[in-house]
Amino acid sequence: MQYQSTRGSAPALGFEDVTLAGLASDGGLYLPTSWPAFSTDQIRGLAGLSYVETAVRVMAPFVAGSLSEDELRDLCVAAYGRFSHQAVTPLVQLDHQHWLLELFHGPTLAFKDVALQLLGQLFERFLSRRDDHLTIVGATSGDTGSAAIDAVAGREKIDIFMLHPEGRVSDVQRRQMTTVLAPNVYNIAIDGSFDDAQALVKAMFNDAAFKGRFNLSAVNSINWARLMAQIVYYFYAAVRLGAPEREVAFSVPTGNFGDVFAGYVAAKMGLPVAKLIVATNVNDILHRALSDGDYSQGQVVPTATPSMDIQVSSNFERLLFDAGGRDGLALADQMRGFETSKAMRLTNAQREGAAHLFSSARVDADGMTTAMRWAYDGAGQILDPHSAIGLAAAREASIDPSIPVVTLATAHPAKFRDAVERATGTRPPLPARMGDLFAREESYVKLPGTFEAVTAYIAERATPRG
Ligand SMILES: *Cc1c(COP(=O)(O)O)cnc(C)c1O
Protein backbone atom coordinates (compact mmCIF):
# COMPACT_ATOMS: atom_id res chain seq x y z
CA MET A 1 0.00 0.00 0.00
CA GLN A 2 1.27 3.47 -0.94
CA TYR A 3 0.38 6.70 0.87
CA GLN A 4 0.07 10.25 -0.46
CA SER A 5 0.05 13.64 1.26
CA THR A 6 -3.08 15.79 1.49
CA ARG A 7 -1.02 18.75 0.25
CA GLY A 8 0.14 17.17 -2.98
CA SER A 9 3.90 17.78 -2.98
CA ALA A 10 5.49 15.23 -0.62
CA PRO A 11 6.75 11.90 -2.01
CA ALA A 12 4.46 8.86 -1.84
CA LEU A 13 5.64 6.45 0.89
CA GLY A 14 4.95 2.93 2.11
CA PHE A 15 3.40 2.10 5.48
CA GLU A 16 6.68 1.79 7.41
CA ASP A 17 7.93 5.23 6.32
CA VAL A 18 4.54 6.86 6.90
CA THR A 19 4.39 5.45 10.43
CA LEU A 20 7.83 6.78 11.33
CA ALA A 21 7.32 10.17 9.62
CA GLY A 22 3.96 11.22 11.10
CA LEU A 23 3.47 14.51 9.23
CA ALA A 24 4.35 14.69 5.51
CA SER A 25 7.28 16.90 4.42
CA ASP A 26 4.91 19.38 2.70
CA GLY A 27 2.99 19.90 5.96
CA GLY A 28 0.17 17.59 4.85
CA LEU A 29 -1.18 14.35 6.31
CA TYR A 30 -0.77 10.93 4.75
CA LEU A 31 -3.63 8.86 3.34
CA PRO A 32 -3.68 5.65 1.29
CA THR A 33 -3.67 6.43 -2.44
CA SER A 34 -6.94 4.44 -2.65
CA TRP A 35 -9.26 2.74 -0.14
CA PRO A 36 -9.17 -1.06 0.09
CA ALA A 37 -12.68 -2.45 -0.47
CA PHE A 38 -14.21 -5.28 1.57
CA SER A 39 -16.91 -7.37 -0.08
CA THR A 40 -20.12 -8.26 1.74
CA ASP A 41 -18.76 -11.79 2.13
CA GLN A 42 -15.52 -10.55 3.65
CA ILE A 43 -17.46 -8.49 6.18
CA ARG A 44 -19.74 -11.45 6.95
CA GLY A 45 -16.57 -13.48 7.50
CA LEU A 46 -15.65 -11.28 10.47
CA ALA A 47 -18.60 -12.61 12.52
CA GLY A 48 -17.40 -14.45 15.59
CA LEU A 49 -13.75 -13.48 15.24
CA SER A 50 -11.79 -12.23 18.24
CA TYR A 51 -10.76 -8.59 18.36
CA VAL A 52 -7.19 -9.46 17.39
CA GLU A 53 -8.30 -11.55 14.39
CA THR A 54 -10.66 -8.78 13.30
CA ALA A 55 -7.79 -6.33 13.61
CA VAL A 56 -5.52 -8.46 11.44
CA ARG A 57 -8.15 -8.79 8.69
CA VAL A 58 -9.09 -5.11 8.70
CA MET A 59 -5.55 -3.72 8.85
CA ALA A 60 -3.75 -6.22 6.58
CA PRO A 61 -4.33 -4.25 3.33
CA PHE A 62 -2.95 -1.05 4.91
CA VAL A 63 0.34 -2.60 6.06
CA ALA A 64 0.91 -4.72 2.93
CA GLY A 65 4.52 -4.41 1.78
CA SER A 66 5.76 -3.50 5.29
CA LEU A 67 4.48 -6.32 7.54
CA SER A 68 3.35 -9.88 6.87
CA GLU A 69 0.03 -11.02 8.32
CA ASP A 70 1.89 -13.06 10.95
CA GLU A 71 4.01 -10.08 11.98
CA LEU A 72 0.90 -7.93 12.21
CA ARG A 73 -0.80 -10.59 14.35
CA ASP A 74 2.16 -10.74 16.77
CA LEU A 75 2.04 -6.97 17.24
CA CYS A 76 -1.74 -7.00 17.78
CA VAL A 77 -1.47 -9.80 20.35
CA ALA A 78 1.16 -7.78 22.26
CA ALA A 79 -0.81 -4.52 22.00
CA TYR A 80 -4.28 -5.83 22.88
CA GLY A 81 -3.09 -8.35 25.45
CA ARG A 82 -2.65 -5.39 27.80
CA PHE A 83 -6.39 -4.61 27.83
CA SER A 84 -8.38 -5.60 30.89
CA HIS A 85 -11.43 -6.90 28.96
CA GLN A 86 -11.28 -10.01 26.76
CA ALA A 87 -13.44 -8.38 24.10
CA VAL A 88 -10.98 -5.42 24.06
CA THR A 89 -13.82 -3.07 22.97
CA PRO A 90 -17.07 -4.53 24.41
CA LEU A 91 -20.57 -3.31 23.50
CA VAL A 92 -23.07 -2.42 26.23
CA GLN A 93 -26.78 -1.96 25.56
CA LEU A 94 -28.58 1.15 26.88
CA ASP A 95 -32.08 0.75 25.41
CA HIS A 96 -33.77 -0.72 22.32
CA GLN A 97 -31.73 1.50 19.98
CA HIS A 98 -28.73 2.86 21.82
CA TRP A 99 -25.46 1.09 22.56
CA LEU A 100 -22.11 2.06 24.04
CA LEU A 101 -18.86 0.84 22.56
CA GLU A 102 -16.48 0.83 25.52
CA LEU A 103 -13.07 1.83 24.24
CA PHE A 104 -11.48 2.50 27.63
CA HIS A 105 -10.25 -0.88 28.84
CA GLY A 106 -6.61 -0.17 27.97
CA PRO A 107 -3.80 0.69 30.41
CA THR A 108 -4.58 4.45 30.64
CA LEU A 109 -8.40 4.26 30.57
CA ALA A 110 -9.09 6.15 27.32
CA PHE A 111 -9.71 5.04 23.75
CA LYS A 112 -6.33 6.36 22.68
CA ASP A 113 -4.74 3.19 24.09
CA VAL A 114 -6.34 1.21 21.26
CA ALA A 115 -4.22 3.06 18.73
CA LEU A 116 -1.13 3.90 20.76
CA GLN A 117 -0.46 0.45 22.19
CA LEU A 118 -0.24 -0.74 18.59
CA LEU A 119 1.82 2.28 17.52
CA GLY A 120 4.38 1.56 20.28
CA GLN A 121 4.75 -1.97 18.90
CA LEU A 122 5.06 -0.71 15.32
CA PHE A 123 7.74 1.82 16.26
CA GLU A 124 9.79 -0.78 18.07
CA ARG A 125 9.57 -3.23 15.16
CA PHE A 126 10.49 -0.67 12.50
CA LEU A 127 13.28 1.02 14.52
CA SER A 128 15.00 -2.25 15.31
CA ARG A 129 14.88 -3.19 11.61
CA ARG A 130 16.71 0.04 10.77
CA ASP A 131 18.78 0.33 13.93
CA ASP A 132 17.54 3.91 14.23
CA HIS A 133 16.47 6.21 17.06
CA LEU A 134 13.34 8.37 17.29
CA THR A 135 12.33 11.46 19.25
CA ILE A 136 8.59 11.65 19.77
CA VAL A 137 7.26 15.14 20.34
CA GLY A 138 3.57 15.48 21.06
CA ALA A 139 0.94 17.82 22.40
CA THR A 140 -1.88 16.46 24.52
CA SER A 141 -5.15 17.73 25.85
CA GLY A 142 -4.80 14.90 28.36
CA ASP A 143 -5.43 11.43 27.04
CA THR A 144 -2.96 11.13 24.16
CA GLY A 145 -0.09 11.98 26.47
CA SER A 146 -0.64 9.24 29.00
CA ALA A 147 -1.48 6.66 26.34
CA ALA A 148 1.65 7.51 24.30
CA ILE A 149 3.89 7.53 27.35
CA ASP A 150 2.57 4.17 28.50
CA ALA A 151 3.13 2.77 25.01
CA VAL A 152 6.82 3.78 24.77
CA ALA A 153 8.09 4.11 28.38
CA GLY A 154 11.41 2.33 28.82
CA ARG A 155 11.93 1.60 25.09
CA GLU A 156 15.59 2.09 24.23
CA LYS A 157 15.30 3.57 20.74
CA ILE A 158 12.75 6.23 21.63
CA ASP A 159 12.68 9.43 23.69
CA ILE A 160 9.30 11.07 24.28
CA PHE A 161 8.65 14.76 25.03
CA MET A 162 5.01 15.43 25.85
CA LEU A 163 3.57 18.96 26.09
CA HIS A 164 0.36 19.55 28.03
CA PRO A 165 -1.44 22.83 28.75
CA GLU A 166 -0.69 23.62 32.39
CA GLY A 167 -3.75 23.34 34.64
CA ARG A 168 -6.06 22.27 31.80
CA VAL A 169 -5.86 18.51 32.19
CA SER A 170 -7.50 16.57 35.01
CA ASP A 171 -5.43 15.43 38.01
CA VAL A 172 -5.79 11.82 36.96
CA GLN A 173 -4.67 12.66 33.43
CA ARG A 174 -1.65 14.62 34.64
CA ARG A 175 -0.56 11.98 37.12
CA GLN A 176 -0.89 9.23 34.54
CA MET A 177 1.81 11.09 32.57
CA THR A 178 4.02 12.58 35.23
CA THR A 179 4.33 9.54 37.47
CA VAL A 180 5.97 7.50 34.72
CA LEU A 181 9.60 7.98 35.75
CA ALA A 182 11.29 6.07 32.90
CA PRO A 183 14.49 7.81 31.71
CA ASN A 184 13.15 8.28 28.14
CA VAL A 185 10.01 10.17 29.27
CA TYR A 186 9.92 14.00 29.52
CA ASN A 187 6.75 15.84 30.56
CA ILE A 188 6.44 19.57 29.82
CA ALA A 189 3.61 21.74 31.17
CA ILE A 190 3.33 24.82 28.97
CA ASP A 191 1.74 28.13 29.77
CA GLY A 192 -1.12 28.16 27.18
CA SER A 193 -3.99 26.16 25.68
CA PHE A 194 -3.92 22.79 23.91
CA ASP A 195 -4.03 24.60 20.56
CA ASP A 196 -0.91 26.58 21.59
CA ALA A 197 0.85 23.35 22.48
CA GLN A 198 -0.19 21.75 19.20
CA ALA A 199 1.01 24.81 17.25
CA LEU A 200 4.44 24.49 18.94
CA VAL A 201 4.68 20.86 17.92
CA LYS A 202 3.69 21.71 14.34
CA ALA A 203 6.35 24.45 14.24
CA MET A 204 9.02 21.95 15.35
CA PHE A 205 8.01 19.59 12.57
CA ASN A 206 8.15 22.44 10.05
CA ASP A 207 11.72 23.23 11.13
CA ALA A 208 13.53 20.78 8.82
CA ALA A 209 16.91 21.12 10.56
CA PHE A 210 15.49 20.44 14.03
CA LYS A 211 13.28 17.65 12.76
CA GLY A 212 16.17 15.95 10.96
CA ARG A 213 18.70 16.36 13.76
CA PHE A 214 16.54 14.55 16.31
CA ASN A 215 14.54 12.36 13.92
CA LEU A 216 11.24 13.75 15.22
CA SER A 217 8.10 11.73 14.95
CA ALA A 218 4.49 12.36 15.90
CA VAL A 219 2.09 10.34 17.98
CA ASN A 220 -0.79 12.78 17.64
CA SER A 221 -3.66 11.51 15.57
CA ILE A 222 -2.02 13.00 12.48
CA ASN A 223 -0.09 9.70 12.46
CA TRP A 224 -1.84 7.44 9.95
CA ALA A 225 -1.13 4.24 11.91
CA ARG A 226 -3.27 5.54 14.77
CA LEU A 227 -6.26 6.14 12.57
CA MET A 228 -5.79 2.74 10.99
CA ALA A 229 -5.97 1.00 14.37
CA GLN A 230 -9.24 2.80 15.11
CA ILE A 231 -10.97 1.54 11.95
CA VAL A 232 -11.00 -1.93 13.51
CA TYR A 233 -13.57 -1.29 16.25
CA TYR A 234 -16.12 0.11 13.81
CA PHE A 235 -16.04 -3.23 12.01
CA TYR A 236 -15.96 -5.21 15.26
CA ALA A 237 -19.04 -3.41 16.66
CA ALA A 238 -21.06 -3.23 13.44
CA VAL A 239 -20.62 -6.94 12.72
CA ARG A 240 -21.83 -7.77 16.23
CA LEU A 241 -24.96 -5.67 15.62
CA GLY A 242 -25.82 -7.34 12.33
CA ALA A 243 -23.58 -5.90 9.60
CA PRO A 244 -23.35 -6.42 6.68
CA GLU A 245 -27.10 -7.28 6.63
CA ARG A 246 -27.97 -4.32 8.80
CA GLU A 247 -26.78 -0.71 8.80
CA VAL A 248 -25.34 0.81 11.97
CA ALA A 249 -24.94 4.47 12.99
CA PHE A 250 -22.14 5.79 15.20
CA SER A 251 -21.98 8.87 17.41
CA VAL A 252 -18.45 10.04 18.10
CA PRO A 253 -17.37 12.64 20.67
CA THR A 254 -14.91 14.58 18.58
CA GLY A 255 -11.93 16.88 18.97
CA ASN A 256 -9.17 16.39 16.43
CA PHE A 257 -11.47 14.43 14.08
CA GLY A 258 -9.26 11.33 14.26
CA ASP A 259 -11.67 8.84 15.79
CA VAL A 260 -14.60 9.81 13.57
CA PHE A 261 -12.39 9.89 10.47
CA ALA A 262 -11.60 6.23 11.16
CA GLY A 263 -15.37 5.63 10.90
CA TYR A 264 -15.38 7.40 7.55
CA VAL A 265 -12.62 5.08 6.34
CA ALA A 266 -14.61 2.04 7.54
CA ALA A 267 -17.56 3.28 5.45
CA LYS A 268 -15.29 3.83 2.44
CA MET A 269 -14.11 0.23 2.81
CA GLY A 270 -17.65 -1.04 2.52
CA LEU A 271 -18.98 -1.21 6.09
CA PRO A 272 -22.69 -0.25 6.01
CA VAL A 273 -22.52 2.89 8.15
CA ALA A 274 -25.87 4.71 8.14
CA LYS A 275 -24.58 7.89 9.75
CA LEU A 276 -21.56 9.29 11.56
CA ILE A 277 -22.70 11.78 14.16
CA VAL A 278 -19.95 14.27 14.99
CA ALA A 279 -20.55 15.36 18.58
CA THR A 280 -18.76 18.49 19.80
CA ASN A 281 -18.92 20.41 23.05
CA VAL A 282 -19.32 24.23 22.94
CA ASN A 283 -15.97 24.40 21.10
CA ASP A 284 -17.96 23.72 17.98
CA ILE A 285 -15.77 24.48 14.96
CA LEU A 286 -16.56 21.04 13.49
CA HIS A 287 -20.28 21.41 14.01
CA ARG A 288 -20.21 24.80 12.25
CA ALA A 289 -18.07 23.41 9.43
CA LEU A 290 -20.32 20.40 8.80
CA SER A 291 -23.64 22.20 9.25
CA ASP A 292 -22.93 25.37 7.25
CA GLY A 293 -19.44 25.22 5.79
CA ASP A 294 -17.93 27.73 8.24
CA TYR A 295 -14.53 26.49 9.45
CA SER A 296 -13.38 29.43 11.54
CA GLN A 297 -11.35 29.22 14.70
CA GLY A 298 -12.98 30.58 17.87
CA GLN A 299 -11.49 31.06 21.33
CA VAL A 300 -11.08 27.79 23.20
CA VAL A 301 -13.51 27.61 26.12
CA PRO A 302 -12.38 25.18 28.86
CA THR A 303 -15.09 22.57 29.59
CA ALA A 304 -15.63 19.34 31.54
CA THR A 305 -14.50 17.54 28.36
CA PRO A 306 -10.90 18.79 27.94
CA SER A 307 -10.04 16.23 25.27
CA MET A 308 -12.52 18.00 23.00
CA ASP A 309 -11.53 21.60 23.86
CA ILE A 310 -10.13 22.17 20.42
CA GLN A 311 -10.66 24.87 17.82
CA VAL A 312 -8.32 23.59 15.13
CA SER A 313 -9.02 20.03 14.15
CA SER A 314 -5.95 18.51 12.47
CA ASN A 315 -7.54 15.47 10.88
CA PHE A 316 -10.37 17.43 9.31
CA GLU A 317 -7.88 18.13 6.54
CA ARG A 318 -8.04 14.45 5.63
CA LEU A 319 -11.79 14.64 5.11
CA LEU A 320 -11.52 17.88 3.12
CA PHE A 321 -8.96 16.17 0.88
CA ASP A 322 -10.83 12.93 0.30
CA ALA A 323 -14.41 14.22 0.20
CA GLY A 324 -13.36 17.25 -1.84
CA GLY A 325 -11.88 15.27 -4.73
CA ARG A 326 -8.24 14.71 -3.64
CA ASP A 327 -6.73 17.87 -5.16
CA GLY A 328 -3.64 18.29 -2.95
CA LEU A 329 -2.33 21.54 -4.41
CA ALA A 330 -5.73 23.25 -4.13
CA LEU A 331 -6.06 22.01 -0.54
CA ALA A 332 -2.55 23.28 0.28
CA ASP A 333 -3.71 26.76 -0.85
CA GLN A 334 -6.91 26.50 1.14
CA MET A 335 -5.02 25.43 4.29
CA ARG A 336 -2.44 28.20 3.90
CA GLY A 337 -5.36 30.63 3.72
CA PHE A 338 -6.77 29.15 6.94
CA GLU A 339 -3.40 29.33 8.69
CA THR A 340 -3.20 33.07 7.87
CA SER A 341 -6.79 34.20 8.48
CA LYS A 342 -7.89 31.46 10.96
CA ALA A 343 -11.06 31.03 8.89
CA MET A 344 -12.17 29.35 5.69
CA ARG A 345 -15.29 28.21 3.84
CA LEU A 346 -15.63 24.62 2.75
CA THR A 347 -15.93 24.22 -1.02
CA ASN A 348 -19.20 22.86 -2.43
CA ALA A 349 -17.45 19.62 -3.32
CA GLN A 350 -16.19 19.25 0.26
CA ARG A 351 -19.64 19.95 1.71
CA GLU A 352 -21.40 17.58 -0.65
CA GLY A 353 -18.75 14.90 -0.15
CA ALA A 354 -19.36 15.00 3.62
CA ALA A 355 -23.12 15.58 3.67
CA HIS A 356 -24.41 12.08 2.93
CA LEU A 357 -22.49 10.39 5.75
CA PHE A 358 -22.02 13.00 8.47
CA SER A 359 -24.36 14.88 10.73
CA SER A 360 -23.24 16.96 13.69
CA ALA A 361 -24.38 18.38 17.00
CA ARG A 362 -23.08 20.87 19.56
CA VAL A 363 -23.77 19.75 23.12
CA ASP A 364 -23.49 22.11 26.10
CA ALA A 365 -22.99 21.27 29.78
CA ASP A 366 -26.74 20.77 30.39
CA GLY A 367 -27.06 18.40 27.45
CA MET A 368 -24.09 16.44 28.76
CA THR A 369 -25.54 16.16 32.27
CA THR A 370 -28.94 15.07 30.97
CA ALA A 371 -27.35 12.29 28.93
CA MET A 372 -25.27 11.13 31.89
CA ARG A 373 -28.37 10.94 34.11
CA TRP A 374 -30.38 9.18 31.40
CA ALA A 375 -27.77 6.42 31.06
CA TYR A 376 -27.44 6.09 34.83
CA ASP A 377 -31.17 6.04 35.60
CA GLY A 378 -32.20 3.89 32.64
CA ALA A 379 -29.34 1.42 32.33
CA GLY A 380 -27.18 1.81 35.44
CA GLN A 381 -24.27 3.01 33.29
CA ILE A 382 -21.91 5.73 34.53
CA LEU A 383 -20.53 7.65 31.57
CA ASP A 384 -17.53 9.93 31.42
CA PRO A 385 -18.31 13.47 30.20
CA HIS A 386 -16.89 12.91 26.68
CA SER A 387 -18.97 9.80 26.13
CA ALA A 388 -21.99 11.70 27.48
CA ILE A 389 -21.54 14.39 24.82
CA GLY A 390 -21.58 11.60 22.25
CA LEU A 391 -24.69 10.03 23.76
CA ALA A 392 -26.51 13.38 23.90
CA ALA A 393 -25.82 13.88 20.19
CA ALA A 394 -26.89 10.31 19.43
CA ARG A 395 -30.24 10.80 21.16
CA GLU A 396 -30.87 14.12 19.37
CA ALA A 397 -30.14 12.73 15.92
CA SER A 398 -33.22 11.36 14.24
CA ILE A 399 -32.01 7.95 13.17
CA ASP A 400 -34.53 5.39 11.90
CA PRO A 401 -35.50 3.21 14.91
CA SER A 402 -34.52 0.03 13.05
CA ILE A 403 -30.88 1.19 12.94
CA PRO A 404 -28.76 0.63 16.07
CA VAL A 405 -26.90 3.75 17.21
CA VAL A 406 -23.53 3.12 18.83
CA THR A 407 -21.99 5.86 20.95
CA LEU A 408 -18.24 5.57 21.29
CA ALA A 409 -17.41 5.63 25.01
CA THR A 410 -13.98 7.21 24.83
CA ALA A 411 -12.89 7.37 28.48
CA HIS A 412 -13.44 5.52 31.73
CA PRO A 413 -15.61 7.65 34.07
CA ALA A 414 -12.96 7.53 36.81
CA LYS A 415 -10.64 9.53 34.60
CA PHE A 416 -13.00 12.51 34.99
CA ARG A 417 -14.51 11.66 38.34
CA ASP A 418 -14.94 15.26 39.58
CA ALA A 419 -17.08 16.13 36.55
CA VAL A 420 -19.01 12.86 36.85
CA GLU A 421 -19.67 13.50 40.52
CA ARG A 422 -20.90 17.03 39.80
CA ALA A 423 -23.33 15.71 37.18
CA THR A 424 -24.61 12.55 38.86
CA GLY A 425 -23.68 12.72 42.54
CA THR A 426 -21.76 9.46 42.12
CA ARG A 427 -17.96 9.36 42.35
CA PRO A 428 -16.63 6.51 40.20
CA PRO A 429 -13.68 4.71 41.82
CA LEU A 430 -10.39 4.27 39.98
CA PRO A 431 -10.01 0.67 38.79
CA ALA A 432 -7.77 -1.43 41.02
CA ARG A 433 -4.87 -1.37 38.56
CA MET A 434 -4.61 2.43 39.03
CA GLY A 435 -4.94 2.22 42.78
CA ASP A 436 -1.85 4.07 44.03
CA LEU A 437 -1.79 6.76 41.31
CA PHE A 438 -2.15 9.54 43.88
CA ALA A 439 0.68 8.21 46.03
CA ARG A 440 3.24 8.06 43.21
CA GLU A 441 6.01 10.64 42.73
CA GLU A 442 5.53 13.15 39.86
CA SER A 443 8.17 14.59 37.56
CA TYR A 444 7.62 17.43 35.02
CA VAL A 445 8.90 20.89 34.07
CA LYS A 446 6.92 24.06 33.47
CA LEU A 447 7.97 26.12 30.45
CA PRO A 448 6.63 29.25 28.72
CA GLY A 449 4.75 28.41 25.52
CA THR A 450 7.44 29.72 23.19
CA PHE A 451 9.25 27.89 20.41
CA GLU A 452 12.66 28.95 21.80
CA ALA A 453 12.04 27.70 25.33
CA VAL A 454 10.65 24.34 24.29
CA THR A 455 13.18 23.57 21.54
CA ALA A 456 16.09 24.51 23.83
CA TYR A 457 14.80 22.11 26.48
CA ILE A 458 14.42 19.28 23.98
CA ALA A 459 17.77 19.90 22.26
CA GLU A 460 19.59 19.53 25.58
CA ARG A 461 18.03 16.14 26.32
CA ALA A 462 17.16 14.37 23.07
CA THR A 463 19.51 11.97 21.27
CA PRO A 464 20.86 13.57 18.07
CA ARG A 465 21.09 11.37 15.00
CA GLY A 466 24.32 9.70 13.91
C1 LIG B 1 -9.02 12.34 22.30
C2 LIG B 1 -10.35 12.17 22.88
C3 LIG B 1 -11.51 12.52 22.18
C4 LIG B 1 -11.46 13.13 20.80
O1 LIG B 1 -10.94 12.26 19.85
P1 LIG B 1 -10.42 12.80 18.45
O2 LIG B 1 -9.87 11.61 17.75
O3 LIG B 1 -9.38 13.82 18.75
O4 LIG B 1 -11.61 13.39 17.76
C5 LIG B 1 -12.73 12.26 22.77
N1 LIG B 1 -12.81 11.74 24.02
C6 LIG B 1 -11.74 11.41 24.72
C7 LIG B 1 -11.90 10.85 26.09
C8 LIG B 1 -10.46 11.60 24.19
O5 LIG B 1 -9.38 11.26 24.89
Ligand as a Chemical Component Dictionary entry (heavy atoms), coordinates in Angstrom:
data_LIG
# 
_chem_comp.id                   LIG 
_chem_comp.type                 NON-POLYMER 
_chem_comp.pdbx_formal_charge   0 
_chem_comp.three_letter_code    LIG 
# 
loop_
_chem_comp_atom.comp_id 
_chem_comp_atom.atom_id 
_chem_comp_atom.alt_atom_id 
_chem_comp_atom.type_symbol 
_chem_comp_atom.charge 
_chem_comp_atom.model_Cartn_x 
_chem_comp_atom.model_Cartn_y 
_chem_comp_atom.model_Cartn_z 
_chem_comp_atom.pdbx_ordinal 
LIG C1 C1 C 0 -9.016  12.338 22.296 1  
LIG C2 C2 C 0 -10.355 12.174 22.885 2  
LIG C3 C3 C 0 -11.508 12.519 22.177 3  
LIG C4 C4 C 0 -11.456 13.133 20.801 4  
LIG O1 O1 O 0 -10.944 12.255 19.848 5  
LIG P1 P1 P 0 -10.424 12.795 18.450 6  
LIG O2 O2 O 0 -9.874  11.614 17.750 7  
LIG O3 O3 O 0 -9.383  13.824 18.749 8  
LIG O4 O4 O 0 -11.605 13.387 17.759 9  
LIG C5 C5 C 0 -12.732 12.264 22.770 10 
LIG N1 N1 N 0 -12.813 11.740 24.017 11 
LIG C6 C6 C 0 -11.737 11.410 24.720 12 
LIG C7 C7 C 0 -11.898 10.850 26.085 13 
LIG C8 C8 C 0 -10.464 11.603 24.186 14 
LIG O5 O5 O 0 -9.378  11.262 24.890 15 
# 
loop_
_chem_comp_bond.comp_id 
_chem_comp_bond.atom_id_1 
_chem_comp_bond.atom_id_2 
_chem_comp_bond.value_order 
_chem_comp_bond.pdbx_ordinal 
LIG C1 C2 SING 1  
LIG C2 C3 SING 2  
LIG C2 C8 DOUB 3  
LIG C3 C4 SING 4  
LIG C3 C5 DOUB 5  
LIG C4 O1 SING 6  
LIG O1 P1 SING 7  
LIG P1 O2 DOUB 8  
LIG P1 O3 SING 9  
LIG P1 O4 SING 10 
LIG C5 N1 SING 11 
LIG N1 C6 DOUB 12 
LIG C6 C7 SING 13 
LIG C6 C8 SING 14 
LIG C8 O5 SING 15 
# 
